[in-house]
Amino acid sequence: MQCNMLEAKNQLSKLVQAALAGEDVVIANKGVPVVRLVKVGAQNFARKPGAWSGLPKAKADWDSPATNATIADALSGDKLL
């Protein structure tokens, strides 16, 4: 199905329903095809709970003043690690 911009503007919901049903919907500008409406595909992968469980645990002193000072120095460029 091909329609012009003005017609598409007036019948957008009908065109979206047609695209969802698998129909090829093309919108033209002055008779020249410019865009195609397509159904957005499903996510390619399934999310799995606990995917981050295998990551290393943070050290007990991860938020100590010494660690924070080291990070601040590294980010400011004053000292090299």
Phi and psi in degrees as a GROMACS rama.xvg file:
@    title "Ramachandran Plot"
@    xaxis  label "Phi"
@    yaxis  label "Psi"
@TYPE xy
-125.803  139.13  GLN-2
-144.205  159.493  CYS-3
-83.804  166.764  ASN-4
-53.8124  -49.5025  MET-5
-61.9151  -43.549  LEU-6
-64.0826  -40.6547  GLU-7
-64.2867  -39.0429  ALA-8
-62.9405  -39.2493  LYS-9
-79.1969  -22.3288  ASN-10
-126.772  35.8895  GLN-11
-58.4675  -45.6527  LEU-12
-62.4923  -37.5579  SER-13
-65.3953  -40.624  LYS-14
-67.622  -38.6334  LEU-15
-64.6446  -42.7094  VAL-16
-61.2187  -39.6991  GLN-17
-64.3855  -42.6101  ALA-18
-64.4124  -39.7119  ALA-19
-64.8219  -29.9319  LEU-20
-79.8634  -2.17381  ALA-21
99.5254  0.81576  GLY-22
-76.8442  145.726  GLU-23
-80.058  114.36  ASP-24
-114.201  119.405  VAL-25
-119.47  134.065  VAL-26
-107.937  130.961  ILE-27
-113.112  153.309  ALA-28
-117.111  112.343  ASN-29
56.0032  40.3622  LYS-30
85.8935  -6.35291  GLY-31
-101.902  119.843  VAL-32
-59.6852  131.412  PRO-33
-123.792  -33.9636  VAL-34
-140.608  159.689  VAL-35
-126.628  133.752  ARG-36
-87.8491  127.816  LEU-37
-134.692  152.639  VAL-38
-73.0892  135.086  LYS-39
-73.1296  130.346  VAL-40
-73.1396  163.03  GLY-41
-72.3876  161.729  ALA-42
-60.9272  136.753  GLN-43
-72.09  -20.7367  ASN-44
-132.033  153.067  PHE-45
-93.4212  133.522  ALA-46
-78.1822  136.04  ARG-47
-115.04  127.206  LYS-48
-62.2922  142.185  PRO-49
82.5763  14.8379  GLY-50
-63.0074  -25.0742  ALA-51
-93.9039  1.91235  TRP-52
-65.1694  -23.1356  SER-53
-84.8978  -3.1313  GLY-54
-71.5067  151.305  LEU-55
-63.5033  145.442  PRO-56
-76.2337  148.853  LYS-57
-71.1392  145.689  ALA-58
-68.3461  158.09  LYS-59
-63.4086  -29.1221  ALA-60
-98.8917  25.6555  ASP-61
-60.7268  -24.3207  TRP-62
-118.072  29.0413  ASP-63
-77.2546  158.513  SER-64
-58.8112  -35.5575  PRO-65
-66.8234  -43.313  ALA-66
-64.1752  -43.2545  THR-67
-63.349  -38.752  ASN-68
-65.5546  -40.3854  ALA-69
-62.543  -43.4705  THR-70
-66.1303  -43.4842  ILE-71
-62.1456  -41.5146  ALA-72
-63.772  -41.4752  ASP-73
-65.4965  -38.5672  ALA-74
-75.6573  -29.5052  LEU-75
-82.3176  -17.3362  SER-76
85.1079  7.31142  GLY-77
-71.6177  -40.6793  ASP-78
-129.474  153.444  LYS-79
-97.8728  145.054  LEU-80
